């Protein structure tokens, strides 16, 4: 057993109900919405959860208001209309 091992989501079933490919903002929101549905689901991400954009765009900064950066169940730590200049 490795440090990162988790219960096998397929242990009791042969098939998943939902497979979410991509664990960026939309994928994480979908996973949150599926939590209490009773559906067996799995989120897959090729690189790191939250996306790979920092690896490709050194100059990219968050340029939308905080209200568009929150995830379901996880508020963004700023006023809804605030911009976070310099934040990645």
C-alpha positions, 0 to 999 in steps of 0.5 A: 500500500502506497502513501497515496493509495485510496479505496478502489472505486470499482471494488464493488462494481464492474462499471462506474456511473460517471467518469469525469475527465479533467479536474479543473474548475468545471470537473471539480464542480461536477465532482462536488455535485455528484458527491451525494447522488449515490452515483459511483464516480471518478475524476481523472486529471492527467497532470495536477488537480486544478489544471496545468495552465501554470506550466504553460503560461508564466505570464497568465494572471487571474483576470476575472472577479472573485465570484467567478473563481469560487468552487461549489462548497469552497468560497474564494477568499475575496469580496465577490467583485474583487480582482486579485492582481498578480495572483496565479 
